Amino acid sequence: MKRLAPGTLPVFAVLAILLVALAFAGPAYEHPQGYIALLKRAAPLMILALGQYFVIVTGGFDLSVGSLVTAEVVIAARLLDGNEDRTWPVLLLLIGFGALVGLVNGLISTVLEVPSFITTLGMLLILEGAVFLWTDGAPRGALTESFRQWGRMGFEDVPWIGQLPYSVLILLALGTAAALFMRTGMGRLVLAVGDNDTSVRLAGGRVRTIRTLAFVVSGISAAVAAILLGGFSGVSAQVGGGLEFEAITAVVLGGVALGGGRGSVVAAMAGALTLKALFSLLNLLGISGALESTVQGVIIVAAVAYAAADTGWRDRVLRSKARSTAQPGPPAPDVVTTS
């Protein structure tokens, strides 16, 4: 049986505690349907966290996913405008647009060597400005019912749980595919790029290609999340607001090392579910929603501090081992001088 990656156990422990606490805090969680509804609400963020995982574990950041989600929903509403015949072409267009944005982010970050933080921050501003310019702050058009079904419908009359949402099935499919991929040689290479890209490059690995593809995965994940969010909550110019920070918080909460090289994609997705469970619990307890940003900030700062402390500790251990295993050199020979 494969052991959990280091640092991932705490998030599952916290998630279990929160799920139990929800059962005591609200009557909706006394039945399985309540937890399925929680998973349905969390599915878009968990899919975003999946994409963000690949970027962070290879040593980058993607701050553009929130604005990309908003742009995708606004574009879908404008192009569909209630026309059912356009649904599938628009769905494919959204996936392609997400991949294109990810590709641009990846190429700028790797080929031009612009830090990913700056690249994706710039993309965030570009997308926000484009959406505002196109909509004047008020999105037009309408999503079709066949588009919205992916976010709010599912298989009905399922024993024990009632409805099995399509969003949960999409989440399970993507999560399973990502977990299986990380068990392959290519998946281990992804981790190696974040841990020591110089070694991968010297061994013949295509570091730029891997990092660029990580951004493409993130862009596609944002597109899928946008489709689900559009179906769940409708059209809004703020639908993706703040999601980039929630996704990063979820990933670091899942024990993924900032700077790359370590972490589990399953734990990253569990971090997103933990975050949603925590926010639901705070809401049931009547605690202000403004505290959500504070919680995210504390998690990110704590994760950065922990990563720095852990790196320093490992460096000290390596230096100590190097000193203890160093063998003294042979004594210098006597030098005899003759006059």
Secondary structure, DSSP 8 states (H G I E B T S, - for coil): -----TT-HHHHHHHHHHHHHHHHH-GGGGSHHHHHHHHHHHHHHHHHHHHHHHHHHTT-----HHHHHHHHHHHHHHHHTT-GGGHHHHHHHHHHHHHHHHHHHHHHHHTS---HHHHHHHHHHHHHHHHHHHHTTS--S---HHHHHHHH-EEEEETTTEEEEHHHHHHHHHHHHHHHHHTSHHHHHHHHHHH-HHHHHHTT--HHHHHHHHHHHHHHHHHHHHHHHHHHH---TTTTTTHHHHHHHHHHHTT--TTSS---HHHHHHHHHHHHHHHHHHHHTT--TTHHHHHHHHHHHHHHHHHHHHHHHHHHHHHHHHHHH--------------
